[in-house]
Amino acid sequence: MEETFRFCSSNGLRPNPTPYFPCSNLQFSSVSRTGPLQRCIICSKTSISLPNKPSKTPKFPSLSPVTQFDIDPPPHSDPNSHFREKVLYLESIGIDLFSLVDDYPPIVSSSLDDIKATVDFMRSVGFTPPDFRRICGMCPEVLNSRVSDIVPVFTFLLREANVKGSNLRRVIHRRPRLLICDVEKRLRPTLYFLQGIGIAEVHKHTSLLSCSVEDKFIPRIEYLEKIGFSYKDAISMVRRFPQLLCYSISGNFEPKFNYFMVEMGRDLKELKEFPHYFSFSLEKRIKPRHQSCVEKGLCFPLPVMLRTSEKQFLVRLEVCCSSSPPLITSPLWCTDWYGNSLSS
């Protein structure tokens, strides 16, 4: 008994008092069994071992929901600082970012790391800062390109278009838009089309490679057929002068062809033999020289009238007006303006 009491007191327990029931005649059928009741009542003859009192769970301060203002922003995340850094870098290589925004607004969001990588790559293949400034001025989209997009273009030009390495810089200078063209979707299909119509030396006309076959080439060939040329003649003109495929229909072909037919009254055969006619300015070259010939009562072949310099053209006019026609016995009697004999 003493041992039991000592154990209980050492654990901070007190002996259970005898339960009090005001009515002694109450019947409890659920507790009539002695087994469970004996396990619940601590008697003086039975000692039990109680488990250690569990430690109280520590209380933590309540956490409020995390908002975007509670998170510290990563370093260098200020968009204004990124933009300033981009402006300063481009100015260091002589490019004014603000002058390019009007033509290509997405340049504002371009990655500075990509721009630096592109500049470094262009330098590694021989382009100087002035070269890059010119390229960006003509095609600002280059600043939004990645090196992984530009390398395939150089590979295509060298291996498939047969551009010499020494001419690569000149090719890009002439047509910077080549750098942003997709090889699979644009450059290679255009190359195959040009080769298919008989233009073998495409490396001399690389500026055409950036053009769409469906949107640019086909409509111009169809226009030549519309004004009276057969398909065969139209392709022949394009082979002779491939730049025809780049000229505007409404801004070039139509006004020059109308003047050729209405004012000059010439034959289509002359255009077939000299498609370069469309490369000369209507107001500065074609009209003034045709009017000069009309005033003198002369009719020069198209190459003689348009290709010669202004000084040579005036000298030829003076010679033809001041000299008499050659005699029948003269070797010049049967010679055309090209210097070819007409006797055969």
C-alpha positions in Angstrom: 0.0 0.0 0.0 2.8 2.4 0.9 4.7 1.5 -2.3 1.6 2.1 -4.3 1.0 5.5 -2.7 4.6 6.4 -3.0 4.5 5.7 -6.8 1.4 7.7 -7.3 2.6 10.7 -5.4 5.9 10.6 -7.2 4.0 10.9 -10.5 1.9 13.7 -9.2 -1.3 11.6 -9.0 -3.8 11.4 -6.2 -5.8 8.3 -5.2 -9.2 8.3 -6.8 -12.0 9.0 -4.3 -14.9 6.6 -3.9 -17.6 7.4 -6.4 -20.7 8.9 -4.8 -24.2 7.7 -5.9 -27.1 9.4 -4.3 -29.5 6.6 -5.0 -28.2 3.3 -3.8 -31.0 1.3 -5.4 -30.1 2.3 -9.1 -29.4 -0.6 -11.4 -26.6 -0.4 -14.1 -26.7 -3.3 -16.3 -23.9 -2.1 -18.5 -21.4 -2.1 -15.6 -22.6 -5.3 -13.9 -19.6 -7.2 -15.3 -16.6 -7.3 -13.0 -13.9 -7.6 -15.7 -14.0 -4.1 -17.2 -14.9 -2.5 -14.0 -11.9 -4.0 -12.2 -9.6 -2.6 -14.9 -11.0 0.9 -14.4 -10.8 1.0 -10.6 -7.5 1.5 -8.9 -7.5 -0.7 -5.8 -5.0 -0.8 -3.0 -3.7 -4.2 -4.1 -3.1 -3.3 -7.8 -0.4 -0.9 -9.1 -0.3 0.3 -12.7 2.3 2.1 -14.7 1.1 5.2 -16.4 2.8 6.5 -19.6 4.8 9.7 -19.5 2.9 12.8 -19.9 3.3 14.0 -23.5 5.0 17.3 -24.0 2.8 20.1 -25.1 2.8 20.9 -28.8 4.7 24.1 -29.4 2.7 26.9 -30.7 3.8 28.7 -33.8 2.7 32.2 -34.8 0.1 32.1 -37.5 1.4 32.8 -41.0 -0.4 35.2 -43.2 -0.7 34.4 -47.0 2.4 35.3 -48.9 1.9 38.1 -51.4 4.1 39.2 -54.3 5.1 42.2 -52.1 6.6 39.9 -49.4 9.0 38.3 -51.9 12.2 40.1 -52.6 12.6 40.6 -56.3 15.6 38.9 -57.9 18.6 41.1 -58.6 18.6 43.1 -61.8 14.9 42.6 -62.4 14.2 46.2 -63.0 13.0 46.5 -66.6 14.1 50.1 -66.8 17.7 49.1 -65.9 17.6 46.5 -68.6 16.4 49.0 -71.2 19.0 51.5 -70.2 21.7 48.9 -70.4 20.5 47.9 -73.9 20.5 51.5 -75.1 24.0 52.1 -73.8 25.4 49.0 -75.4 23.9 49.8 -78.8 25.2 53.3 -78.6 28.6 51.9 -77.9 28.6 50.3 -81.3 27.0 53.3 -83.0 23.4 52.2 -83.1 20.6 54.5 -82.0 17.9 52.3 -80.6 15.2 55.0 -80.7 15.7 55.5 -84.4 14.8 51.9 -85.1 11.8 51.6 -82.8 9.4 53.2 -85.4 10.3 50.6 -88.1 10.5 47.7 -85.7 8.8 48.2 -82.3 9.6 44.6 -81.0 13.2 45.6 -80.7 12.4 47.2 -77.4 11.8 43.7 -75.8 14.7 42.0 -77.5 17.2 40.3 -75.2 20.5 42.1 -74.6 22.3 38.8 -74.2 21.1 37.7 -77.7 22.1 41.1 -79.2 25.6 40.8 -77.7 25.9 37.2 -79.0 24.8 38.3 -82.5 27.3 41.2 -82.6 30.1 38.9 -81.4 29.3 36.3 -84.1 29.1 38.9 -86.9 32.5 40.2 -85.9 33.9 36.7 -85.8 32.9 36.2 -89.5 34.5 39.5 -90.6 31.8 42.1 -90.2 32.9 45.4 -88.8 30.8 47.7 -86.5 30.0 50.0 -89.5 28.8 46.9 -91.4 26.6 45.9 -88.5 25.2 49.4 -88.3 24.2 49.4 -91.9 22.7 45.9 -91.6 20.6 47.0 -88.6 19.5 50.2 -90.4 18.2 48.2 -93.4 16.9 45.3 -91.4 16.3 46.0 -87.6 14.9 42.5 -87.2 18.5 41.2 -87.0 18.8 42.6 -83.5 15.9 40.3 -82.5 17.6 37.2 -84.0 19.7 34.5 -82.3 23.0 33.1 -83.4 21.3 29.7 -83.8 19.1 31.3 -86.4 21.8 33.1 -88.3 24.4 30.3 -88.6 22.2 28.1 -90.9 21.8 31.1 -93.3 25.6 31.4 -93.7 25.9 27.7 -94.1 23.2 27.7 -96.8 24.7 30.6 -98.8 28.2 28.9 -98.8 27.2 25.3 -99.4 24.0 25.4 -101.5 23.9 28.9 -103.1 27.6 28.5 -103.9 28.5 32.0 -102.6 32.3 32.4 -102.2 33.5 33.2 -98.7 35.1 36.3 -100.0 31.8 37.5 -101.3 29.7 36.7 -98.3 30.1 40.1 -96.7 29.0 41.8 -100.0 26.0 39.5 -100.3 24.8 40.4 -96.8 25.5 44.1 -97.4 23.3 44.0 -100.4 20.4 42.1 -98.9 20.6 42.0 -95.0 17.1 40.5 -94.9 18.7 37.2 -95.8 19.9 36.9 -92.2 16.3 36.6 -90.9 15.0 34.2 -93.5 14.2 30.6 -92.6 16.3 28.2 -94.7 13.7 25.4 -94.9 10.6 27.6 -95.6 12.1 30.4 -97.7 15.7 30.2 -98.9 15.8 26.7 -100.2 12.4 26.7 -102.0 13.3 29.9 -103.8 16.7 28.5 -104.8 15.1 25.5 -106.3 12.6 27.7 -108.2 15.2 29.9 -109.7 17.3 26.9 -110.8 14.2 25.3 -112.2 13.5 28.2 -114.6 17.0 28.1 -115.9 18.9 30.6 -113.7 22.0 28.6 -113.1 24.2 31.2 -111.4 22.0 32.0 -108.5 25.0 33.2 -106.5 25.0 36.3 -108.7 21.4 37.0 -107.8 21.3 36.2 -104.1 19.0 39.1 -103.3 16.2 37.1 -104.9 16.6 34.3 -102.4 14.7 36.2 -99.7 11.6 36.7 -101.9 8.5 34.5 -101.8 7.9 32.4 -104.9 4.1 32.4 -104.4 3.7 36.0 -103.4 6.3 37.7 -105.7 7.7 35.6 -108.5 4.5 34.0 -109.8 2.4 37.2 -110.0 5.1 38.9 -112.1 5.4 36.1 -114.6 1.6 36.1 -114.9 1.7 39.8 -115.5 4.1 39.4 -118.4 1.8 36.8 -119.9 -1.2 39.2 -119.4 0.4 42.0 -121.4 1.1 39.7 -124.4 4.1 37.6 -123.8 3.9 33.8 -123.9 5.0 31.8 -120.9 8.1 30.8 -122.8 8.9 34.4 -123.6 8.3 35.5 -120.0 10.6 32.9 -118.6 13.2 33.9 -121.3 13.0 37.5 -120.1 13.4 36.5 -116.5 16.4 34.4 -117.3 18.0 37.3 -119.2 17.2 39.7 -116.5 16.3 38.0 -113.1 15.7 41.3 -111.3 12.4 41.5 -113.1 11.1 39.2 -110.4 11.6 42.0 -107.8 10.0 44.9 -109.5 6.6 46.3 -108.4 3.7 45.6 -110.8 1.8 48.8 -110.1 4.8 51.0 -109.4 7.1 49.8 -112.2 5.6 47.5 -114.8 2.3 49.2 -115.5 3.4 52.8 -115.9 6.5 51.9 -117.9 4.7 49.4 -120.2 1.9 51.9 -120.8 4.4 54.6 -121.9 6.3 52.1 -124.0 3.1 51.1 -125.9 1.2 54.4 -126.0 3.8 57.1 -126.2 6.7 55.3 -127.8 4.7 53.0 -130.0 7.2 50.2 -129.9 6.9 46.5 -130.4 6.9 43.8 -127.7 9.8 42.2 -129.4 12.1 45.0 -128.2 11.1 44.3 -124.6 11.7 40.6 -125.0 15.2 41.4 -126.3 15.9 44.1 -123.7 13.9 43.5 -120.5 16.4 45.8 -118.7 14.1 48.6 -120.0 12.1 48.2 -116.7 15.2 49.0 -114.6 15.5 52.6 -115.8 13.7 55.5 -114.3 10.6 56.6 -116.3 10.8 60.2 -115.4 14.6 60.7 -115.3 15.8 58.5 -118.2 13.1 57.0 -120.4 10.8 60.0 -121.0 13.6 62.7 -121.5 15.6 60.6 -123.9 12.5 59.5 -125.9 11.4 63.1 -126.2 14.9 64.1 -127.3 14.8 61.5 -130.0 11.3 62.6 -131.2 12.5 66.2 -131.4 15.4 65.1 -133.6 13.3 62.7 -135.6 15.4 59.7 -134.5 14.5 56.3 -133.2 17.3 54.6 -131.3 17.2 50.9 -130.2 16.4 50.7 -126.5 19.9 49.8 -125.4 21.4 52.7 -127.3 18.8 55.1 -126.0 18.9 54.1 -122.3 22.3 52.4 -121.5 24.6 55.2 -122.7 25.7 58.0 -120.4 24.1 61.4 -120.8 27.2 62.7 -122.6 27.4 59.8 -125.0 23.7 60.1 -125.7 24.0 63.8 -126.6 27.0 63.2 -128.8 25.2 60.4 -130.6 22.2 62.7 -131.2 24.5 65.4 -132.6 26.3 63.1 -134.9 23.1 61.6 -136.3 21.6 65.0 -136.9 24.6 66.6 -138.5 25.8 63.8 -140.7 24.2 62.4 -143.8 23.2 58.7 -144.1 26.0 56.4 -145.2 26.3 55.5 -148.8 25.2 52.1 -150.1 28.9 51.2 -150.7 29.8 52.1 -147.2 30.3 49.2 -144.7 28.0 51.1 -142.3 25.1 50.8 -144.6 24.2 47.3 -143.4 25.1 47.7 -139.7 22.6 48.2 -136.9 23.0 50.3 -133.8 24.5 47.2 -132.0 27.3 47.0 -134.6 26.0 43.8 -136.0 25.9 43.1 -139.7 22.3 42.9 -141.2 23.4 41.4 -144.5 23.0 37.8 -143.3 
